[in-house]
Amino acid sequence: MNDRSTATPTDPFAPVRAPPRGRSVLVVLAVLAAVVAAIGGLAPIAGPIGMVLGLVAHLKGSRFGMPATVLAGVATLVGFTVAMLLR
């Protein structure tokens, strides 16, 4: 018998299933930017950067991307509030 007749056909153009890469690094960077925004005094710069990094991680499939985005947004508000109170 021929071995090819029993083999299942595979599509050479089918997409390869691979886990997304770099999503956890983006979440860590987003949380780090949130911490810098809250206590580092760089809320206008680090806050939006953290939010963008969190959104990109969320779009890449990380389950912690959206919480990191929200954390960066809240940290931005906290950073602005602390800066205004210390003036």
C-alpha positions, -999 to 999 in steps of 0.1 A, spaced: 0 0 0 9 36 -4 16 56 27 3 88 11 -32 74 8 -36 71 46 -20 104 55 -42 134 62 -37 163 37 -22 194 51 -26 229 37 8 244 31 -7 279 32 -25 275 66 -14 300 93 10 286 118 -4 286 154 22 304 175 18 322 208 22 360 206 56 373 215 65 402 236 32 408 253 44 403 289 73 427 283 48 453 272 27 448 303 57 451 326 68 483 308 33 497 311 32 490 349 66 505 353 55 536 334 25 538 357 47 537 388 69 565 373 38 585 365 24 582 400 55 588 421 82 600 398 66 633 388 65 625 351 28 620 348 24 640 315 50 618 298 50 584 315 12 581 319 3 582 282 32 559 273 20 534 299 -15 535 285 -3 530 250 19 501 260 -10 485 279 -33 488 249 -7 473 226 -3 444 250 -41 440 251 -43 439 214 -16 413 212 -36 391 234 -23 396 269 -49 392 296 -31 418 317 -30 445 290 -62 462 298 -56 462 336 -22 477 329 -38 504 308 -63 513 335 -35 513 361 -15 537 340 -45 560 336 -52 560 373 -15 566 380 -15 595 357 -44 611 376 -27 604 409 5 619 396 -12 651 384 -30 654 418 2 649 438 19 675 416 -8 700 421 -9 695 459 28 699 463 29 732 445 
